[in-house]
Amino acid sequence: MHHLLPLLPAVPLLGAALLVAGGRRLPRPAAEAFASLACATTAALAIWLLVGSSPPLTEWVGGWFPVGGESVGIVVTGDGASLGMAALVSLLTLAALAYSWYYFDEPPRGHAGSFPALMLLFQGGMCGFAIAGDLFNAFVFFELMSVVAYALTGYRIDEAKAVQGALGFALVNSLGAYFMLMGIALLYARTGELAMAKIGRGLDAAAGHHGPDALALAGFVLFLTGLLVKAAAVPFQFWLPDAHAVAPTPVCMLLSGVMVELGVYGVWRVYGTVFSGPGGVPAADATRALVALGVLTAAVGSVMCWYQRHIKRLLAFSTIAHTGLFLVGIGVLKAEADDGTALYILAHAGVKAALFACAGILLDRYGSVDEFYLHGRARSLRGVGIMFAVGALALAGLPPFGTGLGKAVSEEAVGGPLTVLYVAASALTGGAVLRVAARVFLGLGPRPGERDGKERDEDETSGTGEEPETRQRLGRVPNTMRTVPAVLLVAALAVGAVPGFADVVGHAVDEAGTWGVFSSVRWTTAGVLLDLLSALLAVGLAGAAVGRPGLLAAPGWALPLRRLQSGHVGDYVAWLLVGAALLGALALPGILG
């Protein structure tokens, strides 16, 4: 079965090539049906390899096997974590394609295959990154999904905001990729290898009894900088809200649902395979760096999420906040925390994609994603409002959603003050989304007036003046656009509610990990109580904000955070350099001393 591993990126890439070649001759339903078939085939293959074989699987593409312990071939690996990520990527891409079935009334220049081809390219790049077993090809797939993401973000090229958001995304992420490439060069110079496992062994052999050297540790900082840019960790996160504000809704579903999480997955994979040995980064240093950045990311993302009125940007900042929790989970270097983070990521993908799908319905029905403008206008969309509120509670960790189980398992593993961070971040982000549901779909609280908008920070992005993503506003919401978020929320619920599923995920992650421990993943009384606490806090915060709209005005201490999101690419590049230096200061105390 290992011979089938290369098909995971190859099938969507081949499908994209065929759509590019023949898309002008195909009617739109045929092009979209073909893309969905290619995507579903990849998802079925990933699931079959995951449950029907005995991972881990390894394949040297083209038969270029190592000779005498030396290798120049391309290696792909299929263990529980990598195949699980490939399956998640494919399933969520299929959901985005189904959702976008009614989206663009006229593809550019009559090319019906252009958008589905880009979506398949995006899927192929993400699947390739998930199963890559060597650093250079991980970089190649990383760049492929990045370049396609730039094009998808700026797909509405006739709008200046879309082009600006895509350019900012492209410049910051391209710089992150250059950092990755420099890190790969340093590691290759030290070990003469590109395969992750072989680099790890080479670093251990070169270190001997002296521990890691400056070259290996610099490679760690450079490579992780690129991954953390993709993960939108603070202070690398500035591109994400700007991109989400302008990207088509199906693209946002993938950016927040899986692409950002792939950055976190990459950090987990690269540290565990390459740098966890005696020649890599000591566990204490790695924990200090990842946990510190995770705490900072969760705190900044939560605060910024609360003070947004642009709904898509609000959801983007909630993604940043939860990315911080994911980094804390993998940063403590415990098997239980890895299991909890994996469950958290699985369920978060469904919840966040569903919430963006609901936001897209608002945009195409009312031509706005401004919480103020939409106050009470969406009362007729009762089903969408219910899904939005359920998604908010799931984001807050309400049992038995998978987000709640992942949060509970992670909280138990990290312990201590970090548990407070999980509760607070979940409550703030869930409360912000629930507040939007109450104001937009129920019309609760006083109707905002012009004076409310003028009193808020002048740097705020409101969400007014947005163009619908269809040729004209939707009079009736298509069934596909309603069904997809409902299915995604049910899937997120199943992650935490289906008996035995969590243990299967935990076992697969433990088998792919390097800690040599198999943990039991289950609901506990303490976990349920903490989840209920964060959900109740979210409801309380939303209720307070609806009753007292003044709570939405950013206080003086929060305004600098708002102004850092300037929209100027030069500022974002400067913060990327600051972030790389901060990561070095946290992870390399021996060298800096």
C-alpha angles and dihedrals in degrees: 000000000000088000088069095060096090089057091071093076095022098062097056092040091052090046090052091050091052092049092050091050098045105020094104091058097046127085112239097253090053093050093048093044090052092049091049091050092052090047093048091048090055092048092050091049093050092049092046092051089047099051103020100052137046108257139234095075124178128192130181101210115235093009094282095149123178113270119205090350092303122112137190098164132102113261125197124188131204116196130144094277099045095043090045091054091047090051092048092049092050096046093048091047088053089051091050091050091050091048093049093052090106098030113097112040093195122019113217113289092351093293102145093184099054101089097039089046091055090048091052091048088051091050092047092052092049093047091048092051091049095056100032111127098188130058099233095055090043084058092048093053090041089057093044093056090043095053092047090047089055090053093046092048091053094038092123089064094168089072118079093211092057092052092047092050092048092049092051090048091048097048097047095043092044090055089050089052091052089054088053091050092051089050091051090050092053093048092048090050090054099044109016088229138105102186107100097228092047092049089052092052091044092053091049092050093047093049096054109166094333098076127226120339131221094261094057093044092049088052089054093053094046096047094045091049089063092048093047090051088056090046090052093231117169124297091021095054104091096099094057103070091042091052094046092050092061106025119101111264096249088055091050088054089061098038093055097027102053117346096068090044090053087063089056090045089052092054090051093046098045096045094046095046103033112020108029096087129083091274094053134060117316114249093241092055094046091048092049092051098044097040093046092050090043093053091047092048095048092048097047093042093050095049093046091047092055095052098051127105095177098091098209092049089047090055090046092055090048087056089053090051093052091045086061090055090049091052091050089050095054092035097066087063097224127137092226092053091049090053092049092048091050091053090044091053093048094052095037089057091059095042096047094045089050092051092050089048089055091047089053090055089055091049094050095042100044105016093237143082094192113126091209097049093044094052105141094343095111098056090118092059094075096153092049090047092052091050091048092051092046090050090051092053091046089052088053090055102255111177133274093026116108089242088062093049093046090047092048094049091046092048092053091049098047095039128174123049092348088072088065089055092055092050094045097046092046092047095048096047094041091046092051092053092044089051090056090050092052095047100039103037100030102027092228120168129023116320110254115243135198090272091060092056094048093051092058125088112293091226093061120118107222106191094233121129093037118151119231114249090232126067090258136006115285115254090187125024110235117243092241091059090053097041099050097060090044091054091046092053091048089052091051089051091049091056090066102027106044108094114244097008094105091051091051091052092045093050092049092050093045090051091052093044129083103228095091092225130118113204133191115242114208145132115274131193092245091049093051092048093050091048091051089048093054091046092050091047089051091053091047093049092048091049092049092049093049092050095042110033089182087079088072093064109097112243121231095266091055097049095081089057089052093049093050086067087073101151090233112127092208090061091050092051090051090052090049089059090047089051093051090051091048091051089051092049091051098043103033108048093142094058096042090050 
